[in-house]
Amino acid sequence: MSTETNGNTKNSLATASMVLGILAAICIFIFGAGLASLLGISAIVTGIISLNQIKKQGSTGKGSAVTGIVLGTLPIIFMFLLLILGPIIGDVFDKINNSLNSVGG
């Protein structure tokens, strides 16, 4: 958190939000949606807090905060899509498998 209140300091929470958002976006592909969602929520929270601090203190870092918020929402959206579409896709693959089994044997 920045201690100076002039417009020349970059808000450190904005940077933290961006880093967490980048990690969340990368973790979707490496560890799955669980860890990535936790990092995403952290990125969103720190991004919102930093935007409020930037508005009050006049510091810089708004772009980093917004980037963290946007990247932090990606794994959460991905997780909800998996929860909603996962059973539907699984059912489609079961029907395809059953059709192939009945044709083949």
KOLFI-973563 format. One record per atom (N, C-alpha, C): residue in three letters; z, y, x. Coordinates in pm, whole numbers, plus 50000, padded with zeros to 5 digits. Atoms other than C-alpha are relative to their C-alpha. Layout:
% KOLFI-973563
alaZYX
...
% end
This chain:
% KOLFI-973563
met500004988350084
met500005000050000
met500005012250088
ser500114988349916
ser499065033350139
ser501205009249978
thr498844991250009
thr501885057350216
thr499605014649993
glu500474986350006
glu499845089050256
glu499345002549865
thr500554997050132
thr498645107049945
thr498755008550007
asn501244992249995
asn495585125150076
asn498814991149969
gly501185007450040
gly492055114949987
gly499334992350112
asn500655006549887
asn491255101350332
asn500494985850024
thr499475013449974
thr493335069550319
thr499414990149901
lys500515010650086
lys491975037250183
lys501174991849947
asn498945007750064
asn494175018949939
asn499934985650048
ser500005013649943
ser495194986050101
ser499964989349891
leu500085009750110
leu495594968549765
leu498554998249955
ala501425001250034
ala491914975949698
ala499324990350095
thr500565009349902
thr491004958050019
thr500494985949974
ala499445013250031
ala493334929349930
ala499314994049877
ser500695004750120
ser491684926849588
ser498614994950034
met501355004249962
met488234925049744
met500044986850078
val499895012349921
val489314898449995
val500354988249910
leu499645010750093
leu490974877749721
leu498824996249911
gly501175002950082
gly487854881049506
gly498944992250075
ile500975007349918
ile485604869449790
ile500484985650020
leu499445013649983
leu487924839849859
leu499884992049871
ala500105007050129
ala487954831249488
ala498574995449975
ala501395003650023
ala484164831649469
ala499574988550092
ile500335010849907
ile483904809249777
ile500714987149960
cys499205011950033
cys486654785549660
cys499484992549878
ile500585007050115
ile484754777749339
ile499224987850050
phe500885010549950
phe482344756849545
phe500714990050091
ile499315008749905
ile484844742349793
ile501124992149932
phe498815006450057
phe488024734849596
phe499954998549849
gly500095001050145
gly486914738049235
gly500605012249932
ala499614988350079
ala487964761348957
ala501505002750000
gly498554998050008
gly491744756048978
gly500525010450098
leu499554990749897
leu492554773249308
leu499235013149992
ala500834988050009
ala489684797349263
ala500485009049885
ser499504992050112
ser491104808448926
ser501285007250036
leu498764993449956
leu494504815549080
leu499695011950092
leu500414989049913
leu492854836349351
leu499335011049918
gly500684990250085
gly490714853149085
gly500975008649921
ile498984992450074
ile493714862948877
ile500715009750093
ser499364991349902
ser495374876849189
ser499095011850035
ala500954989349970
ala492214896749269
ala499945010249887
ile500074990950115
ile492094911148918
ile501255008649992
val498744992650010
val495774920948915
val500105010550110
thr499914990249892
thr495704937149258
thr498935010949986
gly501044990150022
gly492424954349170
gly500395010449897
ile499574990650105
ile493834969748853
ile501135009050051
ile498904992049944
ile497014980849030
ile499455010350098
ser500544990749901
ser494994996149312
ser499185011149935
leu500734989450069
leu492715014849070
leu500945010549943
asn499014990450050
asn495795030448910
asn500575008450114
gln499494992649885
gln497145039949254
gln498965009850053
ile501084991249952
ile493775054349358
ile499885012249910
lys500094988850094
lys493675075549044
lys501155009850020
lys498824991449985
lys497215088649099
lys500045006950137
gln499854994849865
gln497065093349478
gln498755006850053
gly501244994249952
gly493445103349520
gly499484993350126
ser500475007149882
ser492905077449791
ser498654993449972
thr501305006450016
thr489665058649851
thr500184985049981
gly499965014550015
gly488795022249788
gly499664995349861
lys500335003950137
lys487605022649429
lys498944989049998
gly501045010249994
gly484515002349520
gly500534986350037
ser499395012749961
ser486594975649690
ser500814994149886
ala499205004850112
ala488924973449391
ala499124994349890
val500925004750104
val486044970049145
val499334987050044
thr500605012449948
thr484394943949369
thr500964988449986
gly498995010550014
gly487634924049373
gly500174995649856
ile499865003350143
ile487924925848995
ile498814991949952
val501215007150045
val484314914948940
val499954985950059
leu500035013349938
leu484464886449192
leu501154991349952
gly498875007550052
gly487864876249056
gly499764994349862
thr500295005150134
thr486464871748707
thr499044988150003
leu500985010949994
leu483734847648822
leu500634986149989
pro499455013550015
pro485954816848873
pro500684997749865
ile499355001550131
ile487794823548549
ile498934997149894
ile501105002850091
ile484514825148357
ile499464985950022
phe500495013349966
phe483344793848540
phe500944989249945
met499035009750050
met486574775648446
met499894998449848
phe500135000850144
phe486204784548078
phe498694993349959
leu501265006850029
leu482564773548081
leu500134985050021
leu499785014349978
leu483624740248229
leu500844993849888
leu499165005250107
leu486314736047965
leu499244998849868
ile500745000150125
ile483914744247683
ile498794990650008
leu501245007649990
leu480684728547809
leu500194986050060
gly499785013049937
gly482174699248003
gly499964988349903
pro500065011150096
pro482834676847701
pro498634998449934
ile501335000750062
ile479454685747550
ile499024993250095
ile500905005949900
ile477604677347871
ile500344985250022
gly499595014049985
gly479644645347912
gly499514991449885
asp500485007450117
asp478724634647558
asp498494997750008
val501455001549986
val475034640947628
val499684989050101
phe500255010449900
phe475184619447943
phe500384986249948
asp499655012950061
asp476964591847749
asp498904995049908
lys501095003950091
lys474194591947487
lys498774995650079
ile501155004049915
ile471514590747759
ile500264986350061
asn499645012949939
asn473344562047931
asn499904988749899
asn500075010250105
asn473684542747605
asn498554997049962
ser501435002050032
ser469984548047527
ser499314991950108
leu500625007449890
leu468954535847871
leu500464985550004
asn499485013550003
asn471204505347843
asn499394991749887
ser500585007550112
ser469794495947502
ser498524997050024
val501415002349969
val466204499347626
val499854989450107
gly500115009049888
gly466814480147945
gly500534986049972
gly499475013350011
gly468644451047808
gly500304995849864
% end
